[in-house]
Amino acid sequence: MNQLFILLALSATGSVIVIILLLLVAVVIGFFTAWLYGKSIYKPIVKRLEDEKAELDKQIIGLNDDVTNLNSTINRLNNKIGKLEKKLAEKDS
């Protein structure tokens, strides 16, 4: 009877070790499968978003140049208005 319990204990321990190893292998396979799947799904999306961001950055640079040009035009026109107001004031006096 004691030999039977020893045999059961040894076989149970061996089975537990095998089950744990199989579970670890399943975890590793699952992890890498999910990683590769996620990479294949999200890589094109990330690429598209990076391209879109680059295009928007170019537009921002162009708009900043436009703002600079408009500010210089506003300053030039304000100077003209100031000169015309001065001439008008001289004419009225």
N, CA, C and O atoms as a CHARMM CRD file, in Angstrom:
* protein
*
  372
    1    1 MET  N      0.82600  -1.18700   0.00000 PROA 1      0.00000
    2    1 MET  CA     0.00000   0.00000   0.00000 PROA 1      0.00000
    3    1 MET  C      0.87200   1.25400   0.00000 PROA 1      0.00000
    4    1 MET  O      0.58600   2.21500  -0.71400 PROA 1      0.00000
    5    2 ASN  N      1.93900   1.24100   0.80500 PROA 2      0.00000
    6    2 ASN  CA     2.83000   2.38900   0.86100 PROA 2      0.00000
    7    2 ASN  C      3.48400   2.63000  -0.49100 PROA 2      0.00000
    8    2 ASN  O      3.69900   3.77600  -0.88400 PROA 2      0.00000
    9    3 GLN  N      3.79500   1.57600  -1.18800 PROA 3      0.00000
   10    3 GLN  CA     4.39400   1.71500  -2.51000 PROA 3      0.00000
   11    3 GLN  C      3.41100   2.36700  -3.48000 PROA 3      0.00000
   12    3 GLN  O      3.81400   3.14300  -4.34600 PROA 3      0.00000
   13    4 LEU  N      2.14100   2.05800  -3.33900 PROA 4      0.00000
   14    4 LEU  CA     1.11900   2.65100  -4.19200 PROA 4      0.00000
   15    4 LEU  C      1.02000   4.15700  -3.95400 PROA 4      0.00000
   16    4 LEU  O      0.91700   4.93100  -4.90600 PROA 4      0.00000
   17    5 PHE  N      1.05000   4.57200  -2.69200 PROA 5      0.00000
   18    5 PHE  CA     0.99600   5.99900  -2.38000 PROA 5      0.00000
   19    5 PHE  C      2.24500   6.72000  -2.89900 PROA 5      0.00000
   20    5 PHE  O      2.16000   7.84000  -3.40400 PROA 5      0.00000
   21    6 ILE  N      3.37400   6.08400  -2.77100 PROA 6      0.00000
   22    6 ILE  CA     4.61400   6.68200  -3.28000 PROA 6      0.00000
   23    6 ILE  C      4.54500   6.80900  -4.79000 PROA 6      0.00000
   24    6 ILE  O      4.93300   7.84000  -5.34000 PROA 6      0.00000
   25    7 LEU  N      4.05900   5.78200  -5.47100 PROA 7      0.00000
   26    7 LEU  CA     3.92200   5.81500  -6.92700 PROA 7      0.00000
   27    7 LEU  C      2.94100   6.90700  -7.35200 PROA 7      0.00000
   28    7 LEU  O      3.20600   7.64000  -8.30500 PROA 7      0.00000
   29    8 LEU  N      1.81800   7.01800  -6.65500 PROA 8      0.00000
   30    8 LEU  CA     0.83800   8.06600  -6.96100 PROA 8      0.00000
   31    8 LEU  C      1.42000   9.45200  -6.71100 PROA 8      0.00000
   32    8 LEU  O      1.19800  10.36900  -7.50100 PROA 8      0.00000
   33    9 ALA  N      2.15100   9.60600  -5.63600 PROA 9      0.00000
   34    9 ALA  CA     2.75200  10.89800  -5.30500 PROA 9      0.00000
   35    9 ALA  C      3.78100  11.29100  -6.35800 PROA 9      0.00000
   36    9 ALA  O      3.82800  12.44400  -6.78600 PROA 9      0.00000
   37   10 LEU  N      4.61000  10.32900  -6.77600 PROA 10     0.00000
   38   10 LEU  CA     5.61500  10.62200  -7.78200 PROA 10     0.00000
   39   10 LEU  C      4.98800  10.93000  -9.13200 PROA 10     0.00000
   40   10 LEU  O      5.41300  11.85100  -9.82900 PROA 10     0.00000
   41   11 SER  N      3.98200  10.15900  -9.49300 PROA 11     0.00000
   42   11 SER  CA     3.34900  10.40100 -10.79000 PROA 11     0.00000
   43   11 SER  C      2.56000  11.70500 -10.77000 PROA 11     0.00000
   44   11 SER  O      2.49200  12.39100 -11.78900 PROA 11     0.00000
   45   12 ALA  N      1.97500  12.05600  -9.66000 PROA 12     0.00000
   46   12 ALA  CA     1.25200  13.31400  -9.55000 PROA 12     0.00000
   47   12 ALA  C      2.21700  14.48800  -9.64600 PROA 12     0.00000
   48   12 ALA  O      1.91400  15.48500 -10.30100 PROA 12     0.00000
   49   13 THR  N      3.35800  14.38000  -9.01100 PROA 13     0.00000
   50   13 THR  CA     4.35500  15.44700  -9.06700 PROA 13     0.00000
   51   13 THR  C      4.86400  15.59800 -10.49700 PROA 13     0.00000
   52   13 THR  O      5.01000  16.71500 -10.99400 PROA 13     0.00000
   53   14 GLY  N      5.12600  14.49900 -11.14100 PROA 14     0.00000
   54   14 GLY  CA     5.56500  14.54800 -12.53300 PROA 14     0.00000
   55   14 GLY  C      4.50800  15.13600 -13.43400 PROA 14     0.00000
   56   14 GLY  O      4.82200  15.90600 -14.34200 PROA 14     0.00000
   57   15 SER  N      3.25900  14.78700 -13.19700 PROA 15     0.00000
   58   15 SER  CA     2.16000  15.31400 -14.00500 PROA 15     0.00000
   59   15 SER  C      2.00000  16.82000 -13.80000 PROA 15     0.00000
   60   15 SER  O      1.74500  17.56600 -14.74400 PROA 15     0.00000
   61   16 VAL  N      2.15400  17.24400 -12.56400 PROA 16     0.00000
   62   16 VAL  CA     2.03900  18.67000 -12.25400 PROA 16     0.00000
   63   16 VAL  C      3.14900  19.44500 -12.95700 PROA 16     0.00000
   64   16 VAL  O      2.91800  20.52200 -13.50500 PROA 16     0.00000
   65   17 ILE  N      4.35700  18.88400 -12.93300 PROA 17     0.00000
   66   17 ILE  CA     5.46800  19.55600 -13.60300 PROA 17     0.00000
   67   17 ILE  C      5.22400  19.64400 -15.10600 PROA 17     0.00000
   68   17 ILE  O      5.47500  20.67800 -15.72500 PROA 17     0.00000
   69   18 VAL  N      4.73400  18.55100 -15.68500 PROA 18     0.00000
   70   18 VAL  CA     4.43400  18.55800 -17.12000 PROA 18     0.00000
   71   18 VAL  C      3.33000  19.55300 -17.43100 PROA 18     0.00000
   72   18 VAL  O      3.43000  20.28900 -18.41200 PROA 18     0.00000
   73   19 ILE  N      2.29200  19.59400 -16.62900 PROA 19     0.00000
   74   19 ILE  CA     1.18800  20.53700 -16.85100 PROA 19     0.00000
   75   19 ILE  C      1.68900  21.97500 -16.74900 PROA 19     0.00000
   76   19 ILE  O      1.32600  22.81500 -17.57300 PROA 19     0.00000
   77   20 ILE  N      2.51300  22.26300 -15.75400 PROA 20     0.00000
   78   20 ILE  CA     3.04500  23.62500 -15.59300 PROA 20     0.00000
   79   20 ILE  C      3.91500  24.00300 -16.78900 PROA 20     0.00000
   80   20 ILE  O      3.82500  25.12000 -17.29700 PROA 20     0.00000
   81   21 LEU  N      4.76300  23.06500 -17.24000 PROA 21     0.00000
   82   21 LEU  CA     5.59400  23.35500 -18.41300 PROA 21     0.00000
   83   21 LEU  C      4.73800  23.59900 -19.65900 PROA 21     0.00000
   84   21 LEU  O      5.01800  24.50800 -20.44100 PROA 21     0.00000
   85   22 LEU  N      3.70400  22.79000 -19.83900 PROA 22     0.00000
   86   22 LEU  CA     2.81300  22.98100 -20.99500 PROA 22     0.00000
   87   22 LEU  C      2.08100  24.32200 -20.91600 PROA 22     0.00000
   88   22 LEU  O      1.88300  24.98600 -21.93300 PROA 22     0.00000
   89   23 LEU  N      1.68200  24.71300 -19.71100 PROA 23     0.00000
   90   23 LEU  CA     1.03400  26.01400 -19.54200 PROA 23     0.00000
   91   23 LEU  C      1.99800  27.15800 -19.85500 PROA 23     0.00000
   92   23 LEU  O      1.61800  28.15100 -20.47600 PROA 23     0.00000
   93   24 LEU  N      3.24200  27.00700 -19.42100 PROA 24     0.00000
   94   24 LEU  CA     4.23300  28.04400 -19.72800 PROA 24     0.00000
   95   24 LEU  C      4.48200  28.14000 -21.23000 PROA 24     0.00000
   96   24 LEU  O      4.60600  29.24000 -21.76900 PROA 24     0.00000
   97   25 VAL  N      4.55600  27.00600 -21.90300 PROA 25     0.00000
   98   25 VAL  CA     4.72300  27.01500 -23.35500 PROA 25     0.00000
   99   25 VAL  C      3.51300  27.68400 -24.01600 PROA 25     0.00000
  100   25 VAL  O      3.67100  28.46300 -24.95500 PROA 25     0.00000
  101   26 ALA  N      2.31600  27.38200 -23.52900 PROA 26     0.00000
  102   26 ALA  CA     1.11000  27.99300 -24.08400 PROA 26     0.00000
  103   26 ALA  C      1.11800  29.50600 -23.86900 PROA 26     0.00000
  104   26 ALA  O      0.69200  30.26100 -24.74300 PROA 26     0.00000
  105   27 VAL  N      1.60000  29.94700 -22.71100 PROA 27     0.00000
  106   27 VAL  CA     1.68200  31.39100 -22.43600 PROA 27     0.00000
  107   27 VAL  C      2.66100  32.05300 -23.39700 PROA 27     0.00000
  108   27 VAL  O      2.36300  33.11400 -23.94600 PROA 27     0.00000
  109   28 VAL  N      3.81000  31.45200 -23.60400 PROA 28     0.00000
  110   28 VAL  CA     4.81500  32.03100 -24.50900 PROA 28     0.00000
  111   28 VAL  C      4.27400  32.08000 -25.93400 PROA 28     0.00000
  112   28 VAL  O      4.40600  33.09600 -26.61700 PROA 28     0.00000
  113   29 ILE  N      3.67100  30.99200 -26.37800 PROA 29     0.00000
  114   29 ILE  CA     3.09500  30.96900 -27.73200 PROA 29     0.00000
  115   29 ILE  C      1.99200  32.02000 -27.86100 PROA 29     0.00000
  116   29 ILE  O      1.92700  32.73400 -28.86100 PROA 29     0.00000
  117   30 GLY  N      1.13100  32.11300 -26.85300 PROA 30     0.00000
  118   30 GLY  CA     0.04900  33.10600 -26.88100 PROA 30     0.00000
  119   30 GLY  C      0.57700  34.52900 -26.89700 PROA 30     0.00000
  120   30 GLY  O      0.05500  35.38400 -27.61300 PROA 30     0.00000
  121   31 PHE  N      1.61200  34.78300 -26.10700 PROA 31     0.00000
  122   31 PHE  CA     2.18600  36.12000 -26.04500 PROA 31     0.00000
  123   31 PHE  C      2.75200  36.52400 -27.39900 PROA 31     0.00000
  124   31 PHE  O      2.44400  37.60400 -27.90400 PROA 31     0.00000
  125   32 PHE  N      3.57800  35.66700 -27.98700 PROA 32     0.00000
  126   32 PHE  CA     4.19200  36.01800 -29.26400 PROA 32     0.00000
  127   32 PHE  C      3.17500  36.08000 -30.39700 PROA 32     0.00000
  128   32 PHE  O      3.31100  36.90000 -31.30500 PROA 32     0.00000
  129   33 THR  N      2.17000  35.23400 -30.35500 PROA 33     0.00000
  130   33 THR  CA     1.12300  35.29600 -31.37000 PROA 33     0.00000
  131   33 THR  C      0.36400  36.61500 -31.26600 PROA 33     0.00000
  132   33 THR  O      0.11100  37.26600 -32.27900 PROA 33     0.00000
  133   34 ALA  N      0.00500  37.00800 -30.06200 PROA 34     0.00000
  134   34 ALA  CA    -0.70200  38.27900 -29.87100 PROA 34     0.00000
  135   34 ALA  C      0.18000  39.45300 -30.26200 PROA 34     0.00000
  136   34 ALA  O     -0.30300  40.41600 -30.85900 PROA 34     0.00000
  137   35 TRP  N      1.46000  39.38800 -29.93800 PROA 35     0.00000
  138   35 TRP  CA     2.38700  40.46400 -30.28300 PROA 35     0.00000
  139   35 TRP  C      2.50700  40.61100 -31.79200 PROA 35     0.00000
  140   35 TRP  O      2.43800  41.72000 -32.32100 PROA 35     0.00000
  141   36 LEU  N      2.68800  39.49100 -32.48600 PROA 36     0.00000
  142   36 LEU  CA     2.79200  39.55000 -33.95200 PROA 36     0.00000
  143   36 LEU  C      1.48900  40.00500 -34.59300 PROA 36     0.00000
  144   36 LEU  O      1.50500  40.77600 -35.55300 PROA 36     0.00000
  145   37 TYR  N      0.36000  39.53300 -34.06800 PROA 37     0.00000
  146   37 TYR  CA    -0.94000  39.94700 -34.59700 PROA 37     0.00000
  147   37 TYR  C     -1.15100  41.44500 -34.39500 PROA 37     0.00000
  148   37 TYR  O     -1.57300  42.14900 -35.31300 PROA 37     0.00000
  149   38 GLY  N     -0.85800  41.92000 -33.19900 PROA 38     0.00000
  150   38 GLY  CA    -1.00300  43.35300 -32.92100 PROA 38     0.00000
  151   38 GLY  C     -0.08900  44.18300 -33.79000 PROA 38     0.00000
  152   38 GLY  O     -0.47200  45.24600 -34.27900 PROA 38     0.00000
  153   39 LYS  N      1.12500  43.69300 -33.98000 PROA 39     0.00000
  154   39 LYS  CA     2.08100  44.41200 -34.81700 PROA 39     0.00000
  155   39 LYS  C      1.58900  44.48600 -36.25400 PROA 39     0.00000
  156   39 LYS  O      1.70100  45.53100 -36.89500 PROA 39     0.00000
  157   40 SER  N      1.04700  43.39000 -36.76200 PROA 40     0.00000
  158   40 SER  CA     0.57200  43.38400 -38.15200 PROA 40     0.00000
  159   40 SER  C     -0.67900  44.23600 -38.31900 PROA 40     0.00000
  160   40 SER  O     -0.88700  44.81500 -39.38500 PROA 40     0.00000
  161   41 ILE  N     -1.50000  44.32200 -37.30700 PROA 41     0.00000
  162   41 ILE  CA    -2.73100  45.11100 -37.39200 PROA 41     0.00000
  163   41 ILE  C     -2.43400  46.59700 -37.20600 PROA 41     0.00000
  164   41 ILE  O     -2.93100  47.42500 -37.97100 PROA 41     0.00000
  165   42 TYR  N     -1.64200  46.94000 -36.21500 PROA 42     0.00000
  166   42 TYR  CA    -1.46700  48.33900 -35.85100 PROA 42     0.00000
  167   42 TYR  C     -0.33100  49.04200 -36.57600 PROA 42     0.00000
  168   42 TYR  O     -0.28600  50.27200 -36.59100 PROA 42     0.00000
  169   43 LYS  N      0.58600  48.29500 -37.17800 PROA 43     0.00000
  170   43 LYS  CA     1.70000  48.93300 -37.86700 PROA 43     0.00000
  171   43 LYS  C      1.22600  49.81500 -39.02300 PROA 43     0.00000
  172   43 LYS  O      1.70400  50.94400 -39.14400 PROA 43     0.00000
  173   44 PRO  N      0.30000  49.35000 -39.88700 PROA 44     0.00000
  174   44 PRO  CA    -0.18400  50.24100 -40.95300 PROA 44     0.00000
  175   44 PRO  C     -0.93700  51.46500 -40.40900 PROA 44     0.00000
  176   44 PRO  O     -0.85400  52.55300 -40.98000 PROA 44     0.00000
  177   45 ILE  N     -1.65600  51.28200 -39.32300 PROA 45     0.00000
  178   45 ILE  CA    -2.39600  52.39900 -38.73200 PROA 45     0.00000
  179   45 ILE  C     -1.41500  53.44300 -38.19900 PROA 45     0.00000
  180   45 ILE  O     -1.60300  54.64200 -38.40800 PROA 45     0.00000
  181   46 VAL  N     -0.37600  52.98600 -37.51400 PROA 46     0.00000
  182   46 VAL  CA     0.62900  53.90200 -36.96800 PROA 46     0.00000
  183   46 VAL  C      1.34200  54.62700 -38.10800 PROA 46     0.00000
  184   46 VAL  O      1.59400  55.82800 -38.01800 PROA 46     0.00000
  185   47 LYS  N      1.66800  53.90100 -39.18000 PROA 47     0.00000
  186   47 LYS  CA     2.33600  54.51200 -40.33300 PROA 47     0.00000
  187   47 LYS  C      1.44900  55.59600 -40.94900 PROA 47     0.00000
  188   47 LYS  O      1.92400  56.68700 -41.26400 PROA 47     0.00000
  189   48 ARG  N      0.15600  55.29000 -41.11900 PROA 48     0.00000
  190   48 ARG  CA    -0.77000  56.26600 -41.69500 PROA 48     0.00000
  191   48 ARG  C     -0.87500  57.51200 -40.81000 PROA 48     0.00000
  192   48 ARG  O     -0.89500  58.63600 -41.31000 PROA 48     0.00000
  193   49 LEU  N     -0.94100  57.30300 -39.50500 PROA 49     0.00000
  194   49 LEU  CA    -1.04300  58.43900 -38.58700 PROA 49     0.00000
  195   49 LEU  C      0.23700  59.26900 -38.56400 PROA 49     0.00000
  196   49 LEU  O      0.17800  60.49300 -38.44700 PROA 49     0.00000
  197   50 GLU  N      1.39200  58.61600 -38.67500 PROA 50     0.00000
  198   50 GLU  CA     2.65200  59.36600 -38.73000 PROA 50     0.00000
  199   50 GLU  C      2.74000  60.18400 -40.01100 PROA 50     0.00000
  200   50 GLU  O      3.20900  61.32200 -39.98700 PROA 50     0.00000
  201   51 ASP  N      2.28900  59.61200 -41.14100 PROA 51     0.00000
  202   51 ASP  CA     2.27300  60.36400 -42.39800 PROA 51     0.00000
  203   51 ASP  C      1.32300  61.55300 -42.30600 PROA 51     0.00000
  204   51 ASP  O      1.63200  62.64700 -42.78000 PROA 51     0.00000
  205   52 GLU  N      0.16700  61.32700 -41.69400 PROA 52     0.00000
  206   52 GLU  CA    -0.81000  62.40400 -41.52600 PROA 52     0.00000
  207   52 GLU  C     -0.24600  63.51400 -40.63600 PROA 52     0.00000
  208   52 GLU  O     -0.45400  64.69800 -40.90100 PROA 52     0.00000
  209   53 LYS  N      0.47100  63.11900 -39.57400 PROA 53     0.00000
  210   53 LYS  CA     1.08900  64.10300 -38.68300 PROA 53     0.00000
  211   53 LYS  C      2.14000  64.91500 -39.42700 PROA 53     0.00000
  212   53 LYS  O      2.22800  66.13000 -39.24800 PROA 53     0.00000
  213   54 ALA  N      2.93900  64.25300 -40.26000 PROA 54     0.00000
  214   54 ALA  CA     3.96200  64.97200 -41.03000 PROA 54     0.00000
  215   54 ALA  C      3.30500  65.98300 -41.96500 PROA 54     0.00000
  216   54 ALA  O      3.78900  67.10500 -42.10600 PROA 54     0.00000
  217   55 GLU  N      2.20900  65.59000 -42.60000 PROA 55     0.00000
  218   55 GLU  CA     1.49200  66.51400 -43.49300 PROA 55     0.00000
  219   55 GLU  C      0.93100  67.69500 -42.70300 PROA 55     0.00000
  220   55 GLU  O      1.00300  68.83600 -43.16000 PROA 55     0.00000
  221   56 LEU  N      0.37900  67.43200 -41.53500 PROA 56     0.00000
  222   56 LEU  CA    -0.15600  68.51600 -40.70400 PROA 56     0.00000
  223   56 LEU  C      0.95800  69.44100 -40.20600 PROA 56     0.00000
  224   56 LEU  O      0.76400  70.65100 -40.09700 PROA 56     0.00000
  225   57 ASP  N      2.11800  68.86500 -39.90600 PROA 57     0.00000
  226   57 ASP  CA     3.25900  69.70700 -39.50800 PROA 57     0.00000
  227   57 ASP  C      3.66200  70.64500 -40.64100 PROA 57     0.00000
  228   57 ASP  O      3.97900  71.81100 -40.40500 PROA 57     0.00000
  229   58 LYS  N      3.65100  70.13100 -41.87900 PROA 58     0.00000
  230   58 LYS  CA     3.96100  70.98800 -43.03500 PROA 58     0.00000
  231   58 LYS  C      2.92500  72.09700 -43.17100 PROA 58     0.00000
  232   58 LYS  O      3.26600  73.24700 -43.44800 PROA 58     0.00000
  233   59 GLN  N      1.65700  71.74200 -42.97500 PROA 59     0.00000
  234   59 GLN  CA     0.60100  72.75900 -43.06300 PROA 59     0.00000
  235   59 GLN  C      0.77700  73.81300 -41.97600 PROA 59     0.00000
  236   59 GLN  O      0.56500  74.99900 -42.22500 PROA 59     0.00000
  237   60 ILE  N      1.15900  73.39700 -40.78200 PROA 60     0.00000
  238   60 ILE  CA     1.37200  74.34500 -39.68000 PROA 60     0.00000
  239   60 ILE  C      2.49400  75.31300 -40.03200 PROA 60     0.00000
  240   60 ILE  O      2.38100  76.51400 -39.78600 PROA 60     0.00000
  241   61 ILE  N      3.58200  74.79400 -40.60900 PROA 61     0.00000
  242   61 ILE  CA     4.69200  75.65800 -41.00300 PROA 61     0.00000
  243   61 ILE  C      4.22700  76.66200 -42.05300 PROA 61     0.00000
  244   61 ILE  O      4.56400  77.84400 -41.98100 PROA 61     0.00000
  245   62 GLY  N      3.44200  76.18200 -43.04400 PROA 62     0.00000
  246   62 GLY  CA     2.91700  77.08100 -44.06800 PROA 62     0.00000
  247   62 GLY  C      1.99200  78.13300 -43.48200 PROA 62     0.00000
  248   62 GLY  O      2.04000  79.29800 -43.87700 PROA 62     0.00000
  249   63 LEU  N      1.14800  77.72600 -42.54100 PROA 63     0.00000
  250   63 LEU  CA     0.23300  78.68100 -41.91300 PROA 63     0.00000
  251   63 LEU  C      0.98900  79.69200 -41.06100 PROA 63     0.00000
  252   63 LEU  O      0.61500  80.86400 -41.00800 PROA 63     0.00000
  253   64 ASN  N      2.04300  79.24800 -40.39800 PROA 64     0.00000
  254   64 ASN  CA     2.85800  80.19800 -39.61600 PROA 64     0.00000
  255   64 ASN  C      3.50800  81.22800 -40.54200 PROA 64     0.00000
  256   64 ASN  O      3.59200  82.40700 -40.19900 PROA 64     0.00000
  257   65 ASP  N      3.96600  80.78400 -41.71000 PROA 65     0.00000
  258   65 ASP  CA     4.52000  81.73000 -42.69100 PROA 65     0.00000
  259   65 ASP  C      3.45900  82.71200 -43.15300 PROA 65     0.00000
  260   65 ASP  O      3.72900  83.90400 -43.30000 PROA 65     0.00000
  261   66 ASP  N      2.23200  82.20500 -43.38700 PROA 66     0.00000
  262   66 ASP  CA     1.13200  83.08300 -43.79000 PROA 66     0.00000
  263   66 ASP  C      0.82600  84.11500 -42.71100 PROA 66     0.00000
  264   66 ASP  O      0.58300  85.28300 -43.01600 PROA 66     0.00000
  265   67 VAL  N      0.83700  83.69200 -41.46500 PROA 67     0.00000
  266   67 VAL  CA     0.57300  84.61600 -40.35700 PROA 67     0.00000
  267   67 VAL  C      1.64900  85.69600 -40.31400 PROA 67     0.00000
  268   67 VAL  O      1.35000  86.87400 -40.11700 PROA 67     0.00000
  269   68 THR  N      2.89500  85.29000 -40.49800 PROA 68     0.00000
  270   68 THR  CA     3.98800  86.26300 -40.50600 PROA 68     0.00000
  271   68 THR  C      3.80600  87.26900 -41.63500 PROA 68     0.00000
  272   68 THR  O      3.96600  88.47200 -41.43200 PROA 68     0.00000
  273   69 ASN  N      3.46800  86.77200 -42.82900 PROA 69     0.00000
  274   69 ASN  CA     3.23900  87.66000 -43.97000 PROA 69     0.00000
  275   69 ASN  C      2.05900  88.58700 -43.71800 PROA 69     0.00000
  276   69 ASN  O      2.12600  89.77600 -44.03200 PROA 69     0.00000
  277   70 LEU  N      0.99200  88.06000 -43.16000 PROA 70     0.00000
  278   70 LEU  CA    -0.17800  88.89500 -42.87800 PROA 70     0.00000
  279   70 LEU  C      0.13600  89.95300 -41.82100 PROA 70     0.00000
  280   70 LEU  O     -0.32900  91.08900 -41.91900 PROA 70     0.00000
  281   71 ASN  N      0.91700  89.58500 -40.82500 PROA 71     0.00000
  282   71 ASN  CA     1.29000  90.57600 -39.79900 PROA 71     0.00000
  283   71 ASN  C      2.13400  91.69200 -40.40800 PROA 71     0.00000
  284   71 ASN  O      1.95400  92.86000 -40.06500 PROA 71     0.00000
  285   72 SER  N      3.05100  91.34500 -41.30500 PROA 72     0.00000
  286   72 SER  CA     3.85300  92.39800 -41.93500 PROA 72     0.00000
  287   72 SER  C      2.97800  93.26600 -42.83800 PROA 72     0.00000
  288   72 SER  O      3.18600  94.47700 -42.91500 PROA 72     0.00000
  289   73 THR  N      2.00000  92.66100 -43.52300 PROA 73     0.00000
  290   73 THR  CA     1.07800  93.44100 -44.34900 PROA 73     0.00000
  291   73 THR  C      0.23900  94.37300 -43.48500 PROA 73     0.00000
  292   73 THR  O      0.02300  95.53100 -43.84400 PROA 73     0.00000
  293   74 ILE  N     -0.23000  93.87400 -42.35200 PROA 74     0.00000
  294   74 ILE  CA    -1.01300  94.71000 -41.43600 PROA 74     0.00000
  295   74 ILE  C     -0.17300  95.88000 -40.94300 PROA 74     0.00000
  296   74 ILE  O     -0.65700  97.01100 -40.89700 PROA 74     0.00000
  297   75 ASN  N      1.06500  95.62700 -40.57900 PROA 75     0.00000
  298   75 ASN  CA     1.94400  96.71300 -40.10900 PROA 75     0.00000
  299   75 ASN  C      2.17300  97.73400 -41.21900 PROA 75     0.00000
  300   75 ASN  O      2.15200  98.93900 -40.97000 PROA 75     0.00000
  301   76 ARG  N      2.39300  97.25100 -42.45000 PROA 76     0.00000
  302   76 ARG  CA     2.60800  98.17100 -43.58100 PROA 76     0.00000
  303   76 ARG  C      1.36200  99.01100 -43.82200 PROA 76     0.00000
  304   76 ARG  O      1.45400 100.22000 -44.03600 PROA 76     0.00000
  305   77 LEU  N      0.19000  98.36700 -43.78800 PROA 77     0.00000
  306   77 LEU  CA    -1.05200  99.11600 -44.01000 PROA 77     0.00000
  307   77 LEU  C     -1.33600 100.08200 -42.86500 PROA 77     0.00000
  308   77 LEU  O     -1.84900 101.17700 -43.09500 PROA 77     0.00000
  309   78 ASN  N     -1.01000  99.69100 -41.63600 PROA 78     0.00000
  310   78 ASN  CA    -1.18600 100.61300 -40.50300 PROA 78     0.00000
  311   78 ASN  C     -0.28100 101.83300 -40.65700 PROA 78     0.00000
  312   78 ASN  O     -0.67700 102.94700 -40.31400 PROA 78     0.00000
  313   79 ASN  N      0.93000 101.62600 -41.17100 PROA 79     0.00000
  314   79 ASN  CA     1.82900 102.76300 -41.42000 PROA 79     0.00000
  315   79 ASN  C      1.24300 103.67500 -42.49100 PROA 79     0.00000
  316   79 ASN  O      1.29100 104.89700 -42.35700 PROA 79     0.00000
  317   80 LYS  N      0.68500 103.08600 -43.56500 PROA 80     0.00000
  318   80 LYS  CA     0.05800 103.89600 -44.61500 PROA 80     0.00000
  319   80 LYS  C     -1.12300 104.67400 -44.06400 PROA 80     0.00000
  320   80 LYS  O     -1.30500 105.85000 -44.37900 PROA 80     0.00000
  321   81 ILE  N     -1.92800 104.00800 -43.23500 PROA 81     0.00000
  322   81 ILE  CA    -3.08300 104.68400 -42.64200 PROA 81     0.00000
  323   81 ILE  C     -2.61400 105.84800 -41.77300 PROA 81     0.00000
  324   81 ILE  O     -3.20000 106.93000 -41.80300 PROA 81     0.00000
  325   82 GLY  N     -1.56100 105.61700 -41.00600 PROA 82     0.00000
  326   82 GLY  CA    -1.01700 106.69000 -40.16400 PROA 82     0.00000
  327   82 GLY  C     -0.55200 107.87000 -40.99800 PROA 82     0.00000
  328   82 GLY  O     -0.80400 109.02100 -40.64200 PROA 82     0.00000
  329   83 LYS  N      0.13400 107.59100 -42.12000 PROA 83     0.00000
  330   83 LYS  CA     0.60000 108.66700 -42.99600 PROA 83     0.00000
  331   83 LYS  C     -0.57600 109.40900 -43.61900 PROA 83     0.00000
  332   83 LYS  O     -0.56800 110.63700 -43.69700 PROA 83     0.00000
  333   84 LEU  N     -1.59900 108.65600 -44.06900 PROA 84     0.00000
  334   84 LEU  CA    -2.76900 109.29300 -44.67800 PROA 84     0.00000
  335   84 LEU  C     -3.53200 110.12900 -43.65800 PROA 84     0.00000
  336   84 LEU  O     -4.03100 111.20500 -43.98800 PROA 84     0.00000
  337   85 GLU  N     -3.62700 109.64100 -42.41800 PROA 85     0.00000
  338   85 GLU  CA    -4.29200 110.42200 -41.37800 PROA 85     0.00000
  339   85 GLU  C     -3.51800 111.70600 -41.09100 PROA 85     0.00000
  340   85 GLU  O     -4.10100 112.76000 -40.83600 PROA 85     0.00000
  341   86 LYS  N     -2.18900 111.59400 -41.13800 PROA 86     0.00000
  342   86 LYS  CA    -1.35300 112.76900 -40.91300 PROA 86     0.00000
  343   86 LYS  C     -1.56800 113.78800 -42.02500 PROA 86     0.00000
  344   86 LYS  O     -1.71100 114.98100 -41.75700 PROA 86     0.00000
  345   87 LYS  N     -1.59200 113.31300 -43.29200 PROA 87     0.00000
  346   87 LYS  CA    -1.82400 114.21100 -44.43700 PROA 87     0.00000
  347   87 LYS  C     -3.20800 114.84900 -44.32800 PROA 87     0.00000
  348   87 LYS  O     -3.36900 116.04200 -44.58600 PROA 87     0.00000
  349   88 LEU  N     -4.18400 114.06600 -43.95400 PROA 88     0.00000
  350   88 LEU  CA    -5.55100 114.58000 -43.82100 PROA 88     0.00000
  351   88 LEU  C     -5.61900 115.62700 -42.71600 PROA 88     0.00000
  352   88 LEU  O     -6.29000 116.64800 -42.86900 PROA 88     0.00000
  353   89 ALA  N     -4.93800 115.38500 -41.61700 PROA 89     0.00000
  354   89 ALA  CA    -4.92500 116.36800 -40.53100 PROA 89     0.00000
  355   89 ALA  C     -4.24700 117.64800 -40.95800 PROA 89     0.00000
  356   89 ALA  O     -4.67900 118.73900 -40.58800 PROA 89     0.00000
  357   90 GLU  N     -3.15400 117.51900 -41.75600 PROA 90     0.00000
  358   90 GLU  CA    -2.45300 118.71400 -42.25600 PROA 90     0.00000
  359   90 GLU  C     -3.34200 119.48700 -43.22700 PROA 90     0.00000
  360   90 GLU  O     -3.35100 120.71800 -43.24100 PROA 90     0.00000
  361   91 LYS  N     -4.09600 118.73000 -44.04600 PROA 91     0.00000
  362   91 LYS  CA    -4.95900 119.36100 -45.04400 PROA 91     0.00000
  363   91 LYS  C     -6.11200 120.11300 -44.37300 PROA 91     0.00000
  364   91 LYS  O     -6.50300 121.19300 -44.81600 PROA 91     0.00000
  365   92 ASP  N     -6.63900 119.53600 -43.31500 PROA 92     0.00000
  366   92 ASP  CA    -7.75400 120.14400 -42.60700 PROA 92     0.00000
  367   92 ASP  C     -7.32900 121.37900 -41.81800 PROA 92     0.00000
  368   92 ASP  O     -8.15400 122.25100 -41.54400 PROA 92     0.00000
  369   93 SER  N     -6.06300 121.46200 -41.45500 PROA 93     0.00000
  370   93 SER  CA    -5.62500 122.60100 -40.65500 PROA 93     0.00000
  371   93 SER  C     -5.41900 123.80800 -41.44200 PROA 93     0.00000
  372   93 SER  O     -5.04900 124.84700 -40.89500 PROA 93     0.00000
